[in-house]
Amino acid sequence: MSVRTPRNQETKRSRGLRCPACGCGHLRVVYTRPGWGERVIRRRECRHCARRFTTTEAALQTAFVAYNGPKRRCTYGETSD
């Protein structure tokens, strides 16, 4: 017979945003505005305790790869001869 361990905060892997005050994961975006560079600034509000906080998000920069034939590839925008 296996013993089930309770899920607590230390063993459970946290995913997503949490309220810094109460730890609740139910948030709503109050408003969004562009930031500097490729960033977005969002003002969020916790639905449980009504605390508001600001988050800054940035897109990950990945290179697009174009396949030009068998075993031939280059990053997007380069010309292949």
HUHUJO-V704443 format. One record per backbone hydrogen bond with DSSP energy under -0.5 kcal/mol. CO is the residue of the C=O (numbers start at 0). NH is the residue of the N-H. E is the energy in kcal/mol with one decimal. If there is no record, write none. Layout:
co=CO nh=NH e=E
co=CO nh=NH e=E
This chain:
co=1 nh=3 e=-0.5
co=5 nh=7 e=-0.8
co=7 nh=11 e=-2.3
co=11 nh=13 e=-0.5
co=18 nh=22 e=-1.5
co=23 nh=18 e=-2.4
co=24 nh=26 e=-1.0
co=25 nh=46 e=-2.6
co=27 nh=29 e=-0.6
co=27 nh=44 e=-2.6
co=30 nh=42 e=-2.6
co=32 nh=40 e=-2.8
co=35 nh=38 e=-1.3
co=37 nh=58 e=-0.8
co=38 nh=34 e=-2.5
co=39 nh=41 e=-0.5
co=39 nh=56 e=-3.0
co=40 nh=32 e=-2.5
co=41 nh=43 e=-0.6
co=41 nh=54 e=-2.9
co=42 nh=29 e=-3.2
co=42 nh=30 e=-1.1
co=43 nh=52 e=-2.3
co=44 nh=27 e=-2.3
co=45 nh=49 e=-1.1
co=50 nh=45 e=-2.5
co=52 nh=43 e=-3.2
co=54 nh=41 e=-2.6
co=56 nh=39 e=-2.6
co=59 nh=61 e=-0.8
co=63 nh=75 e=-3.2
co=65 nh=67 e=-0.7
co=65 nh=73 e=-2.0
co=68 nh=71 e=-1.8
co=71 nh=67 e=-2.1
co=71 nh=68 e=-0.8
co=73 nh=65 e=-3.2
co=74 nh=77 e=-1.9
